[in-house]
Amino acid sequence: MPGCGTPGPSSHSAPSSRGGVLPAARRANSERTLPDLLSALPPAALRLLIDREALAANWHALDRLSGDAETGAAVKADGYGLGAGIVVPALAKAGARSFFVAHWQEVPAVLDAAPGASVSVLHGVADAAEAAFARASGAVPVINSLHQANVWVESGGGPCHLMVDSGMNRLGLEPAHVGDPLIARLEIEVLMSHLASADEDSALNARQLYTFREVAAQFPDTRRSLANSAGIALGPDFRLDLTRPGLALYGGIPRPALAGTIRQVAYPEAAVLQVRALSAGESVGYNATFTAERAMRVATVACGYADGILRCWGREGALFHGDAALPIVGRVSMDMTIVDCTGHDVREGDFLTIPYDLPHAAELTGLSQYELLTVLGSRFSRQPKTR
Ligand SMILES: *Cc1c(COP(=O)(O)O)cnc(C)c1O
């Protein structure tokens, strides 16, 4: 950190001198603008490489499995944590036209990345301000309740989708309310519902499909959409007119049938900050939870729980130097993780790979594949993976 050890203007100086006489170097510093600083930044010690080819291949695979249905893309939560600015253009290029986000705040990034695309907002319109933004942006609200239907109609209405609850009891209109006169005033483009247990062989899947079909029969000319990633793999009955995969686009495998088809998309890497030698008996990290039984070498790596590499990685996890697994030792801390690199030529500045095969990583950490993607923090530099 340049200047860290150099005493600047005394922190004890009188208030009258604040903003006054600064040494020239410090004054120059303070006059640098944020864009200057950002453009001068060195490469990040944390990078998240996105394999856009795999992402496109996953969308095409899900599109094939969707049969005649249109295949959309759930890109909420910044493209499941991978960066909407990278994944949305790649998905649009692959052929996706309908994008789903949860919040209105997520709309600008998606429209910026795919101008003219159709963006639907799953949380719907809670009030007049959200309805006004829907109109201004052209994004389409998913109406989830009679209250939301009223907000949308009162604001002037227009095209919308309708989410009906078919048994998950999370978000969506009760089937008993679809006959309400307010609903008849909606201009519904797609009638939607969401599966609670599509990743399991549960009787709930067929029950939800049945309930959804009963409701949909009351809207004979409206397109229907039920399947998320796992739902697509449940079979042709679940595909209907529009599918909404998320997880599997990004390399998640929610049902075994998708293994072998879906490819890994996210490759996180972190730089080695320091390598040190330990003698037998020396301990490592917070609370000294690991003690070297023999002489060994360890490397301190620039990733920690603030970056989404949570402490559960420390149980049995490893980072990789090429093909070599370097077991994590001691506790993962906020910004750093320590690995055993005994016998490997690991140097400061080398990048280690965080193994992100999602089904494996989920098994290892106890986190869900969804959590593993969305927990990756803002210090990762998200960039296309080049071969
Ligand atoms: C997140 C979400 C999806 C995508 O689900 P995946 O399991 O990630 O494929 C589809 N529909 C709705 C309503 C969602 O909230």
The ligand as a Gaussian input file, in Angstrom:
#p B3LYP/6-31G(d) Opt

LIG

0 1
 C      -35.480000     -18.286000      -9.731000
 C      -36.670000     -18.661000     -10.472000
 C      -36.583000     -19.483000     -11.602000
 C      -35.310000     -20.184000     -12.012000
 O      -35.150000     -21.311000     -11.171000
 P      -33.899000     -22.302000     -11.242000
 O      -34.205000     -23.339000     -10.232000
 O      -32.703000     -21.500000     -10.897000
 O      -33.829000     -22.838000     -12.633000
 C      -37.740000     -19.676000     -12.346000
 N      -38.927000     -19.140000     -11.953000
 C      -39.036000     -18.385000     -10.848000
 C      -40.364000     -17.844000     -10.466000
 C      -37.937000     -18.131000     -10.059000
 O      -38.061000     -17.410000      -8.943000

